[in-house]
Amino acid sequence: MASSGSAYLLLDVAGTTCALPRGAVAEILPLPDLHTPPAAGGWLTGFLNLGGAPVPVIDLAALLGLHPAVPAPGVYAHLVLMQGEAVAYLVDRVADLMTVPESAIRPTEEGGTLNGCVAAELVLDERLVHALAPERLLTAQERSRVDALARAAAERLAALPHSA
């Protein structure tokens, strides 16, 4: 009988492999043109217009402090749209989807990383990969500010005349 495991999406984030639980990911998108209002900057890359709703796009590498925000992502960059929350993370590349056996998942202490954003370490062959907790990537204050900017972007979008 096959051993049970958990599915993870492996991401290349500034040359560092990270993982997100597959169940937390709604969609993987190629990088489209983004709306970048003047208030965007740092790790807030801009907004994706998804069916008329602005979705904040966050540069995961800049958020995690792996490199400063860069103006031009690479040709293999992806947006990882999260399940149940209106946010997408910009990553250098979605590398793989794999099932990790429970014996290869090592929980970490919540206090070991900023806001407890690393939930576990995955033992994959000879390397350790940080499994991120999507609900803890942003602090409450950061989430509140991003939500306010998204509301402002939605109001601006709603004020534009609809094309026929």
Buried (B, 14 or more C-beta within 10 A) or exposed (E): EEEEBBEBBBBBBBEBBBBBBBEBBEEBBEBEEBBBBEEBEEBBBBBBBBEEEBBBBBBBBBBBEBBEBBEEBEEEBBBBBBEEBBBBBBBBBBBEEBEBEEEBBEEBEEEEBEBBBBBBBBBBEEEEBBBBBBBBBBEEEBBEBBBEBBEBBBEEBEEEEEEE
